[in-house]
Amino acid sequence: MSYHDDEWGRPVVDDRGLFERLCLEGFQSGLSWLTILRKRPAFRSAFAQFEIEAVAEFGRRDVDRLLGDPAIVRNRAKIDAAITNAQVVLRLTESGESLSQLVWSFGPKRPRRPWRRADLPATTPESTALAKELKGRGFRFVGPTTAYALMQACGIVDDHIAGCVARDRVEVERRQAIATLRSPPL
């Protein structure tokens, strides 16, 4: 409940925060989100607080350490994907891009206003396009469903349903984030 009310859908615009959510969404694939939330502190510890540069440097010893850590999800493909994705984010920044600008650029042109849970899709044309773009750049474990979950978690879309206590607050924050991302740096 706390995650929903205070974090889910709140805009995340920094690369480290987006990278963390991207990794966690990948690890969640096939599992419950509650499992990942309960393991999140262990994931943060195991993955150097999701500092992109640190994770990008992980080698075989780190992979072995992670595979032996019962406090996280021990899936080699997902661990390898997190490391690869950190390396891709570094390449983005080295070329003058940011993960934040890239991911947020796939936000819908018009906000949807879902009325009930049944109105929430698992994928959208935007999440499909985002997944394709991320894969094309070398990211792994980023299918359309994972991309949409990332978009929801990071406020790129506001899928709080009608009557939800967080809906209006999140929508205001989302509009502010979009305005900030569109503003040229000083």
C-alpha positions as CSV (number, residue, x, y, z in Angstrom):
1,M,0.0,0.0,0.0
2,S,2.8,2.4,0.9
3,Y,4.6,1.7,-2.4
4,H,1.4,2.4,-4.3
5,D,0.5,5.6,-2.4
6,D,4.0,7.1,-2.1
7,E,6.1,5.8,-4.9
8,W,4.4,4.0,-7.8
9,G,3.7,6.4,-10.6
10,R,5.7,9.2,-9.1
11,P,8.0,10.7,-11.7
12,V,11.6,9.4,-11.8
13,V,13.8,11.5,-14.1
14,D,17.3,10.6,-13.0
15,D,19.3,8.0,-14.8
16,R,20.3,6.1,-11.7
17,G,16.6,5.9,-10.5
18,L,15.4,4.8,-13.9
19,F,18.2,2.2,-14.2
20,E,17.2,0.8,-10.8
21,R,13.6,0.5,-11.8
22,L,14.5,-1.0,-15.2
23,C,16.6,-3.7,-13.4
24,L,13.9,-4.4,-10.9
25,E,11.2,-4.7,-13.6
26,G,13.5,-7.1,-15.4
27,F,14.0,-9.2,-12.3
28,Q,10.3,-9.1,-11.6
29,S,9.5,-10.8,-14.9
30,G,7.6,-14.0,-14.1
31,L,7.4,-13.2,-10.4
32,S,5.2,-11.1,-8.2
33,W,6.1,-7.4,-7.6
34,L,5.7,-8.0,-3.9
35,T,8.6,-10.5,-4.1
36,I,10.8,-7.8,-5.7
37,L,9.7,-5.1,-3.2
38,R,10.6,-7.3,-0.3
39,K,14.0,-8.0,-1.8
40,R,14.7,-4.4,-3.0
41,P,17.0,-3.5,-0.1
42,A,19.0,-6.7,-0.8
43,F,19.1,-5.8,-4.5
44,R,20.3,-2.3,-3.7
45,S,23.1,-3.7,-1.6
46,A,24.1,-6.4,-4.1
47,F,24.0,-4.1,-7.1
48,A,26.0,-1.2,-5.5
49,Q,22.9,1.0,-5.0
50,F,22.4,0.7,-8.7
51,E,25.2,3.1,-9.4
52,I,25.5,2.7,-13.2
53,E,29.3,3.0,-13.4
54,A,29.8,0.4,-10.6
55,V,27.4,-2.2,-12.1
56,A,28.8,-1.7,-15.6
57,E,32.2,-2.8,-14.1
58,F,30.8,-6.1,-12.6
59,G,32.7,-9.1,-13.8
60,R,32.7,-12.9,-13.4
61,R,33.3,-12.7,-9.6
62,D,30.4,-10.3,-9.1
63,V,28.1,-12.6,-11.2
64,D,29.2,-15.6,-9.0
65,R,28.6,-13.5,-5.9
66,L,25.1,-12.5,-7.1
67,L,24.2,-16.1,-8.1
68,G,25.1,-17.1,-4.5
69,D,23.1,-14.4,-2.8
70,P,19.8,-15.9,-1.5
71,A,18.5,-12.4,-0.7
72,I,18.0,-11.6,-4.4
73,V,16.5,-13.3,-7.4
74,R,19.3,-15.6,-8.6
75,N,18.8,-15.8,-12.3
76,R,21.9,-15.6,-14.5
77,A,20.1,-14.1,-17.5
78,K,18.6,-11.4,-15.4
79,I,21.9,-10.7,-13.6
80,D,23.7,-10.5,-16.9
81,A,21.0,-8.2,-18.3
82,A,21.4,-5.8,-15.5
83,I,25.2,-5.6,-16.1
84,T,24.8,-5.3,-19.8
85,N,22.1,-2.6,-19.4
86,A,24.4,-0.6,-17.2
87,Q,27.1,-0.7,-19.9
88,V,24.5,0.4,-22.5
89,V,23.5,3.4,-20.2
90,L,27.1,4.4,-20.0
91,R,27.5,4.3,-23.7
92,L,24.4,6.5,-24.0
93,T,25.8,9.1,-21.6
94,E,29.2,9.0,-23.4
95,S,27.4,9.9,-26.6
96,G,25.6,12.9,-24.9
97,E,22.3,11.1,-24.4
98,S,20.5,10.2,-21.1
99,L,18.4,7.2,-20.2
100,S,15.9,9.6,-18.8
101,Q,15.5,11.6,-22.0
102,L,15.3,8.4,-24.0
103,V,12.7,6.6,-21.9
104,W,10.5,9.7,-21.2
105,S,10.5,10.5,-25.0
106,F,8.1,7.5,-25.4
107,G,5.5,8.9,-23.1
108,P,2.0,9.1,-24.6
109,K,1.0,12.3,-26.3
110,R,-2.2,12.5,-24.2
111,P,-2.6,11.2,-20.7
112,R,-5.0,8.3,-20.3
113,R,-7.4,8.4,-17.3
114,P,-8.2,4.8,-16.4
115,W,-11.5,4.4,-14.5
116,R,-11.0,0.9,-13.2
117,R,-8.3,-1.8,-13.1
118,A,-9.8,-3.5,-16.1
119,D,-8.9,-0.4,-18.2
120,L,-5.2,-0.9,-17.6
121,P,-3.3,-2.5,-20.5
122,A,-0.3,-4.8,-20.2
123,T,1.3,-3.1,-23.2
124,T,0.7,-0.1,-25.3
125,P,2.0,1.1,-28.7
126,E,4.4,3.4,-26.8
127,S,5.8,0.6,-24.6
128,T,6.2,-1.6,-27.7
129,A,8.1,1.2,-29.4
130,L,10.2,1.8,-26.3
131,A,11.1,-1.9,-25.9
132,K,12.1,-2.0,-29.6
133,E,14.3,1.1,-29.2
134,L,15.9,-0.2,-26.0
135,K,16.6,-3.6,-27.6
136,G,18.0,-1.9,-30.7
137,R,20.5,-0.1,-28.5
138,G,21.6,-3.3,-26.7
139,F,19.4,-3.4,-23.6
140,R,18.2,-6.8,-22.5
141,F,15.1,-8.1,-20.6
142,V,13.0,-5.1,-21.9
143,G,10.0,-6.5,-23.7
144,P,6.8,-4.4,-24.2
145,T,5.3,-5.6,-20.9
146,T,8.4,-4.8,-18.9
147,A,8.7,-1.4,-20.7
148,Y,5.1,-0.6,-19.8
149,A,5.6,-1.6,-16.1
150,L,8.7,0.8,-16.2
151,M,6.6,3.6,-17.7
152,Q,3.9,3.1,-14.9
153,A,6.4,2.8,-12.1
154,C,8.3,5.9,-13.2
155,G,5.4,8.2,-13.9
156,I,5.7,8.3,-17.6
157,V,2.1,7.2,-17.6
158,D,-0.3,7.8,-14.7
159,D,-2.3,4.6,-14.3
160,H,-3.9,5.4,-11.0
161,I,-7.5,4.7,-11.4
162,A,-10.5,7.0,-10.7
163,G,-10.9,7.6,-7.0
164,C,-7.3,6.7,-6.2
165,V,-5.9,8.9,-3.5
166,A,-2.6,9.3,-5.5
167,R,-4.1,10.0,-8.9
168,D,-4.3,13.8,-9.0
169,R,-1.1,14.4,-7.1
170,V,0.8,12.0,-9.4
171,E,-0.6,13.7,-12.5
172,V,0.5,17.1,-11.3
173,E,4.0,15.8,-10.6
174,R,4.0,14.0,-14.0
175,R,3.2,17.2,-15.8
176,Q,6.0,19.0,-13.9
177,A,8.5,16.3,-14.8
178,I,7.6,16.6,-18.5
179,A,8.0,20.3,-18.4
180,T,11.4,19.9,-16.7
181,L,12.6,17.4,-19.2
182,R,11.6,19.7,-22.1
183,S,13.4,22.7,-20.6
184,P,16.9,23.2,-21.9
185,P,19.6,23.0,-19.3
186,L,21.0,26.3,-17.9
